[in-house]
């Protein structure tokens, strides 16, 4: 996924797009290990997680940080 620009890699990427890609790549279990929030552990769904993340700035920041790391890792893997 290459939507953002070098100065702001999250530009044009919605929270739903980030979460969907992270879940597809790592799964709910791995996400719950990386980011310890109940919406990833107990009956996880995209809809319930988005509701929580939109209302909880610190949790959204953790998801965005993980997604930035994911993008950097993806770019370094692509350059190999």
N, C-alpha and C positions, 0 to 999 in steps of 0.2 A: 504494500500500500504506500504510494508516494503521492500524497496530496499536498502536504505542508511545504513550506519553504525553509531554506537553511537557517534563517533568523528566528523562525517560529515554526517548529516542526508539527505543531498541533493545529495550525491554521487550516480551516476547512474540514477538520475531523470532528465529528460529533462524539459526545460521550457514549452514545449507543454504538457507534462504529468501533470505538476503542474497546469497549467491554466485549462486544461480539468477537472481535479479533483475538482478544486475550483468552476468552473462553474457548474458542476454536483451537487455539494453539496449546494452551496449558490445561484447560479443564477447570471445573469449579474447585476440585480438591486442591490442586496446586495453587490456585488463586487464594484460597482460604489459608494456605500455609504462608504465602507471601504477604497477604494483607488480612490481618486477623479481625474480620468483621462478620457478624452473624448472617448477614444476607448472602454471604458466599458459602456458609456452612449448613444452614438449616433451610431445606426446601428452596434451593437457589433457583432464580429465574432472572432473565434479563429485565423484565418489567419491574419486579420488586427491587432489584438491585439499583436500577436507574432511579426509582423513586427515592430510595435511601441516599444514593450518591448526590442527587440534586439538592437534597436538604441538608447534607452534611459536608461542609467544605473540606475538613481535614481528610475525610475518606476519599473524596473526589481527587484531592491533591495526590494521595497515595496511588490511586489508579492512574492518574496522568503521569506520575513519575515512573511507574512500572511500564507504561506504554512507551514513554520516551526511551527507557532502557531497551525495551523490545525493539524499537525502531533502530537504535544504534547497533544492537546485536545483529539484526537482520541485514543492515548495511555492511557490517564487517564480514558477515558470512557470504554476502553476495560478491564482495571484492576478492574473495579467495579463489 
